[in-house]
Amino acid sequence: MGCVSQSPSLGFQGLREGRSGRLDHSLSIGWLHVNLAMGEILRLPIEAEKIDAVKTAKLIHQTVTVMMKGLLHQKNRDQSWTYPFLHLIYKASNTPGVPRDMGADSLLSSKRCWSKLGEALGQWQDVKRFLALFDTKAREAVVSRLQLVTFWALYTQKGHTTPKTLFTNIASWEPLGLAVLDPATPLPEDVVKAVLMSIFCDTARLKKDLHLGRVMPPFAAPFGANVLRYGFPDCNFVFYHPNIKSKVAANGIRARRAKHFAKVYGIPGAFQSQTGLPDRTSAPKAPTSYHNTLHISTARAWSRLPFKAIIHSGPLYPSGRTNHDIVASFVADVRHEICDHSHRGDIYSATIDEEVRNLLPSFLDVLKVASEKIGLDDCTGARMYMTSRKIRLLGRWSMN
């Protein structure tokens, strides 16, 4: 057969010589299918495990080839090509490019992953015929390797390269790389999960106090929470000195707030923010804190609402006379702002929508106050306040 080596075992090209054979990756999966079929017809003496290794190698090589093609043709940082590949790993997402942290239930099963392969690789007849060569056992054996290589290709490969180079890099840089790229090496399920979920916060370390972890204080101004004190009855930690007019006092407020935020939300040893606000999140590193830009992202999403839409939407409270479609659309806009535009802190949180809805009443209350201050009879006037967020101005607002 033109595609099968007669070496002791078959694996990924470029790996350890003693344990890996050679697979001619220049052959398309269509030709590979033909060669395998001819081998059966001619009853060539090729061991089943070698054929399985060839199929595994070719499937992952083909997946990486398609991914590198997407990376090569990426324009204006448009990463929409990555979405089908993320969906091979994670069950749900906050936005198409940001997976959702659902704890132990975050990852796709081998069966569901396999059902999505056609979408990722392309709904071509050759692809369909090739995927049909894998029985249930072979699918379960390859999925964990496929997901790990996909994970590394998505999050560690920043520029176009060949699959061979990527495999070499994985083998050199990733502690689990050699094992993943050797079909003969078993992969413990818990080890695979640990890698694939390493982009998420360690939720086991979440503090259990009411005001700690992911719970955010209510709005005290149209752009955020109270800057003079923490804002929870059970933790009314004070950030300020009575004289907030001086620059020194404003800097003191900022420093005390940053220190308290680091204690409340920061992950020890990881959180580096000098302001207490979330650090930028960049996978495969996990977020450095449990909070995100919930307040300012809510304000920004509100400021983009069309003028007429704001007037005619009516109240956006999560109960009573709510227009549920408008609320759902607004919550989705805030989530999009947090995850795709801000991209700071725990963008993977599964509770973002709930948190936005919980903060809406306090947000609308301060918008009403803002409208009264500028003499308007509706809450649209608060948009004028979005341009200034200096600590002294926020402090004066909080004292009024």
C-alpha positions in Angstrom: 0.0 0.0 0.0 1.3 3.4 -0.9 0.4 5.0 2.4 1.4 2.3 4.9 4.9 1.8 6.3 6.2 -1.7 7.2 7.8 -0.4 10.4 6.8 -2.1 13.8 4.1 0.5 14.6 2.5 3.5 12.9 2.0 6.9 14.4 2.5 10.6 13.7 5.2 11.6 11.3 8.2 13.2 13.0 7.9 11.5 16.4 10.2 9.0 18.1 11.8 6.8 15.5 11.8 3.6 17.5 8.1 3.6 18.2 6.6 5.6 15.2 6.4 4.7 11.6 5.8 7.0 8.6 2.5 8.1 7.2 2.5 9.7 3.8 0.5 12.8 4.7 0.6 14.1 1.1 -2.1 11.6 0.3 -5.6 13.0 0.7 -8.1 11.2 2.9 -9.9 10.1 -0.2 -6.8 8.3 -1.5 -6.2 6.9 2.0 -9.8 5.5 2.0 -9.1 3.9 -1.4 -5.8 2.4 -0.3 -7.4 0.9 2.9 -10.2 -0.5 0.8 -7.7 -2.1 -1.6 -5.8 -3.6 1.3 -9.0 -5.4 2.4 -9.8 -6.5 -1.1 -6.3 -7.9 -1.7 -6.2 -9.3 1.9 -2.8 -7.7 2.5 -1.2 -8.9 5.8 -1.5 -5.6 7.7 -2.4 -5.7 11.4 -5.6 -4.0 12.4 -3.8 -1.9 15.1 -1.5 -0.5 12.4 -4.4 0.5 10.3 -6.1 2.1 13.3 -2.8 4.1 14.0 -2.8 5.2 10.4 -6.4 6.4 10.5 -5.8 8.2 13.8 -2.7 9.9 12.5 -4.4 11.0 9.3 -7.5 12.3 11.1 -5.5 14.5 13.4 -3.2 15.6 10.6 -6.3 16.5 8.5 -7.8 18.4 11.4 -4.6 20.5 12.0 -4.3 21.1 8.2 -7.8 22.6 8.1 -7.0 24.7 11.2 -3.8 26.0 9.8 -5.6 26.9 6.6 -8.0 29.0 8.7 -5.2 30.7 10.5 -3.4 31.4 7.2 -6.5 33.1 5.7 -7.5 34.9 8.9 -8.1 38.7 8.3 -8.6 41.6 10.7 -8.4 39.2 13.7 -11.6 37.5 12.6 -11.4 34.2 14.4 -14.7 32.8 13.3 -12.9 29.8 11.7 -12.0 28.7 15.2 -15.6 28.2 16.4 -16.2 24.8 14.9 -13.0 23.5 16.5 -13.8 24.9 19.9 -17.1 23.1 19.7 -15.2 19.8 19.4 -14.0 20.3 22.9 -16.6 22.3 25.0 -20.3 21.8 25.4 -21.4 25.4 25.6 -20.0 28.9 25.1 -20.7 32.4 26.4 -19.9 33.7 22.9 -18.9 31.6 19.9 -15.2 32.1 20.7 -15.4 31.9 24.5 -16.2 28.5 26.1 -18.4 28.3 29.2 -17.1 27.0 32.4 -19.7 24.4 33.5 -17.4 22.6 35.9 -17.1 18.9 35.5 -19.8 19.0 32.8 -17.8 21.4 30.5 -16.4 18.9 28.0 -18.0 17.1 25.1 -18.3 13.3 25.2 -16.6 11.4 22.5 -19.9 10.7 20.8 -20.9 14.4 20.7 -17.5 15.4 19.6 -17.6 13.0 16.7 -20.9 14.3 15.6 -19.4 17.7 15.1 -16.3 16.7 13.2 -18.0 17.0 9.8 -18.8 20.6 10.5 -15.2 21.4 11.5 -13.6 19.4 8.6 -16.1 20.2 5.9 -19.1 18.3 4.7 -17.3 16.7 1.8 -18.0 13.1 0.6 -14.3 12.1 1.2 -14.5 13.4 4.8 -17.8 11.5 5.4 -16.4 8.2 3.9 -13.2 8.6 5.9 -15.0 9.2 9.2 -17.2 6.2 8.5 -14.1 4.0 8.7 -13.9 4.5 12.5 -16.0 2.1 14.6 -17.2 3.1 18.1 -14.1 1.8 19.9 -11.8 3.6 17.4 -13.7 6.9 17.9 -13.5 6.7 21.6 -9.7 6.1 21.4 -9.0 9.0 19.1 -11.2 11.7 20.5 -9.1 12.6 23.5 -6.0 12.9 21.4 -7.9 14.9 18.8 -9.3 17.3 21.4 -5.9 17.9 23.0 -4.1 18.6 19.7 -7.0 20.9 18.7 -6.7 22.7 22.1 -2.9 23.3 21.7 -3.3 24.3 18.0 -6.0 26.9 19.0 -4.3 28.4 22.1 -0.6 28.1 21.5 -0.1 28.4 17.8 -0.2 32.1 16.8 1.0 31.8 13.2 0.5 29.5 10.3 2.8 26.5 10.2 2.7 22.9 8.9 1.2 20.1 10.8 4.6 18.4 11.1 6.1 21.5 12.8 3.1 21.7 15.1 3.5 18.1 16.1 7.2 18.7 16.7 6.4 21.7 18.9 3.8 19.8 20.9 6.2 16.9 21.5 8.9 19.4 22.7 6.8 21.9 24.7 3.8 20.1 26.1 4.5 17.7 29.1 1.8 15.4 27.7 2.8 15.9 24.1 4.7 12.7 23.4 2.0 10.6 25.0 -0.7 12.3 23.0 1.1 11.8 19.7 1.8 8.1 20.3 -1.3 6.1 19.7 0.1 3.2 21.7 0.3 5.2 24.9 -2.9 5.3 27.0 -4.2 8.7 28.2 -5.8 8.8 31.6 -9.2 10.6 31.4 -8.5 12.8 34.4 -5.2 14.0 32.9 -6.9 14.9 29.6 -9.7 16.8 31.4 -7.1 18.7 33.5 -5.5 20.1 30.3 -8.7 20.9 28.5 -10.1 22.7 31.5 -6.9 24.5 32.4 -8.3 27.7 30.8 -10.9 28.0 33.5 -10.7 29.3 37.1 -10.1 26.8 39.8 -13.7 27.0 41.2 -12.7 24.7 44.1 -10.9 27.7 45.5 -13.9 30.1 45.4 -14.4 31.6 48.8 -17.9 30.9 50.4 -18.5 34.4 51.9 -21.5 36.2 50.6 -19.5 39.1 49.0 -16.5 37.0 47.8 -16.1 35.0 44.7 -18.2 36.0 41.7 -20.9 38.1 43.5 -20.6 41.7 42.5 -21.8 44.8 44.5 -24.8 46.8 43.1 -24.5 49.9 41.0 -24.1 53.2 42.9 -23.4 55.3 39.8 -24.3 54.8 36.1 -20.8 53.5 35.5 -20.2 51.2 38.4 -20.3 50.3 42.1 -19.6 52.5 45.0 -16.0 53.6 45.0 -16.0 54.8 48.6 -17.0 51.6 50.2 -17.4 48.0 49.1 -21.2 48.1 48.8 -22.4 45.0 50.6 -24.2 45.2 54.0 -22.1 42.3 55.3 -18.9 43.9 54.1 -19.1 47.7 54.1 -15.3 48.0 53.8 -14.4 51.7 53.5 -12.0 52.9 50.8 -11.9 56.6 51.5 -10.8 59.4 53.8 -13.4 62.1 54.4 -11.4 64.6 52.4 -11.7 63.3 48.9 -11.0 66.6 47.2 -7.2 66.2 47.2 -5.4 64.1 44.7 -3.6 62.3 47.5 -6.9 61.2 48.9 -8.1 60.0 45.5 -5.0 57.9 45.1 -5.6 56.5 48.6 -9.1 55.5 47.6 -7.7 53.8 44.6 -5.0 51.9 46.5 -7.4 50.7 49.3 -10.0 49.6 46.7 -7.3 47.7 44.7 -6.1 45.9 47.8 -9.6 44.9 48.9 -10.5 43.7 45.4 -7.4 41.6 45.2 -8.4 40.0 48.5 -12.0 39.5 47.4 -11.6 38.4 43.8 -7.9 37.8 43.0 -6.4 34.3 42.7 -3.4 34.2 45.0 -0.1 34.2 43.2 -1.7 35.1 39.9 -3.6 38.4 40.2 -1.3 41.2 39.1 -3.7 44.2 38.7 -2.5 47.4 40.3 -6.1 48.8 40.4 -8.0 45.7 41.6 -9.8 45.6 38.3 -9.6 42.4 36.2 -6.4 41.5 34.3 -6.7 40.7 30.6 -7.4 37.0 30.0 -5.3 35.2 27.5 -5.8 31.4 27.0 -4.3 28.9 27.6 -3.6 30.7 30.9 -6.6 30.8 33.2 -8.1 34.1 34.4 -6.3 35.6 37.4 -9.4 36.6 39.2 -13.0 35.5 39.7 -14.6 38.9 38.7 -14.9 40.5 35.3 -16.0 43.9 33.8 -19.6 43.4 34.7 -20.4 47.0 35.7 -18.7 49.0 32.9 -19.7 46.5 30.3 -23.4 46.9 31.4 -23.0 50.7 31.0 -21.3 50.4 27.6 -23.9 48.0 26.3 -26.6 50.4 27.5 -24.9 53.4 25.9 -25.1 51.7 22.5 -28.8 51.1 22.6 -30.6 53.1 19.9 -32.4 56.2 21.4 -35.8 55.1 20.3 -35.3 51.6 21.5 -34.5 52.9 25.0 -37.6 55.1 25.1 -40.0 52.5 23.8 -38.6 49.5 25.5 -40.2 50.3 28.8 -38.7 49.2 32.1 -36.0 46.5 31.9 -36.5 45.1 35.4 -36.3 41.3 35.5 -39.8 41.1 36.9 -43.2 42.9 36.7 -43.8 44.6 33.4 -40.7 43.3 31.7 -40.3 42.9 28.0 -38.5 39.6 28.2 -37.2 39.7 24.7 -35.6 43.1 25.2 -34.1 42.0 28.5 -32.7 38.8 27.0 -31.2 40.8 24.1 -29.6 43.3 26.4 -28.2 40.6 28.7 -26.6 39.0 25.6 -25.1 42.3 24.6 -23.5 42.7 28.0 -22.2 39.2 27.9 -20.7 39.9 24.4 -19.1 43.1 25.7 -17.6 41.2 28.7 -16.3 38.2 26.7 -15.3 39.6 23.3 -14.6 43.3 23.8 -13.3 43.7 27.3 -11.9 40.1 27.6 -10.8 40.6 31.2 -11.2 38.5 34.3 -13.4 35.4 34.3 -15.0 35.6 30.9 -15.8 31.9 31.1 -18.2 32.2 34.0 -21.5 30.3 33.5 -23.3 32.9 35.7 -22.8 36.0 33.7 -26.4 36.3 32.5 -27.7 35.8 36.0 -25.3 38.4 37.4 -26.3 41.0 34.8 -30.0 40.4 35.6 -29.3 40.7 39.3 -27.6 44.1 38.8 -30.2 45.5 36.4 -32.5 47.0 39.1 -29.7 48.9 40.8 -28.4 50.1 37.4 -31.8 51.4 36.4 -32.2 53.1 39.7 -29.1 55.1 39.3 -30.1 55.9 35.7 -33.3 57.5 37.0 -31.3 59.6 39.5 -29.0 60.6 36.6 -31.9 61.6 34.5 -33.3 63.8 37.3 -30.0 65.5 37.7 -30.0 66.6 34.1 -33.7 67.4 34.0 -35.0 64.6 31.9 -38.1 62.6 32.4 -36.7 59.4 31.1 -33.5 57.4 31.7 -31.8 58.1 28.4 -30.0 61.1 29.7 -27.7 58.9 31.7 -25.8 58.2 28.5 -24.1 61.6 28.9 -22.4 60.4 32.1 -20.6 57.5 30.4 -17.6 59.6 29.3 -16.2 60.5 32.8 -15.1 57.9 35.3 -12.4 59.8 37.3 -12.2 58.5 40.9 -13.0 62.0 42.5 -16.1 62.4 40.3 -17.3 58.9 41.2 -16.6 59.7 44.8 -18.7 62.8 44.8 -21.5 60.8 43.0 -21.3 58.1 45.7 -21.6 60.7 48.5 -24.7 62.4 47.0 
